[in-house]
Structures are given as structure tokens and as C-alpha cells.
């Protein structure tokens, strides 16, 4: 799938479409060409999101081990 200017766009699931450029990632919701919302994530923000994801995985692992 591509945008109007030919830029590749991926469907991530749950109504989220992802475009990648040289400075970050753009998330679009519900439609790749006519989104209802757009969020631009720069590298620093992506690093934070990945740290939060890892912390969440550790919490899930601890809860699983407790059961």
C-alpha cells in the first residue's frame, strides 16, 4: 500500500497505519489516506515507548511466574 506521493505505508492492525521517514514514524488511524488522527513519533519518543514496552513485558513475566 502506498500514499498519494508513492511513499510505502504498512497496516499495523487495530486500524493503525504506519509511515516511516528519515526522522521518525507517522501513525494514522482508521484510513491510510484519510485518517481520523495522526501522530508523529520522533526517535527520542520511540526510545521511550520501547522502554515502556519492555517494562510492561517484565511486569507480565513476574505475574506469570507468581501463578
N, C-alpha and C positions, 0 to 999 in steps of 0.2 A: 504494500500500500504506500502511496506517496501523497505529499501535499500538492497544492496547486503549482508550486515552483519546482516540483520534482524531488523535493527532499524526502528521504525514506522516513516512514513512521511505523512504529510497531504497536500492536494491540497487546497490552499487558494483562487484560482481564478486568472484570468488575467495572466496565465502562471507562477504563483509563487507557489513553493513547499516549505514546512516548516518542518525542523527537530528541535527537542528540545533536549538539553542535560543538564547536571548539571550546566553549566556555561553561557548558552545563547541560542540563536536561530540562525540557519543557514537558509538563504533563497537561493533557487536555482531557476533559470529561465528556462522556456521552456521544461525541461525534468527532472524528478526526479533522474535519474541515469547518464545522460549525459548532464548536464546543460551548457548553454552558458555563464552563470555568476553565481558566488556565493558570498554571503555577510554574514559575521558572526557578529551577534549583541550581545554584552555583556549586562549585566543588566543595567549598567550606561547609555548606549546608548538607550536602550529600555525605560528607565525612561524619557529621553529627547524626544524621539519620542511620548510618551504618553502625555507629557506636550504640545507639538506642536499640537497634535490632539485635545486636549481639547481647546486650544486657537482658533483653526480653527472652532470648534463647536460653541464657543461663538461668533465669528465673524458672522457666518451663522445665528445664533439666532438673533443677533442685526439687521442684514439686513432684516430678515423676519419680525421682529417687526416694522421696519420702513415702510414697504409696506402696 
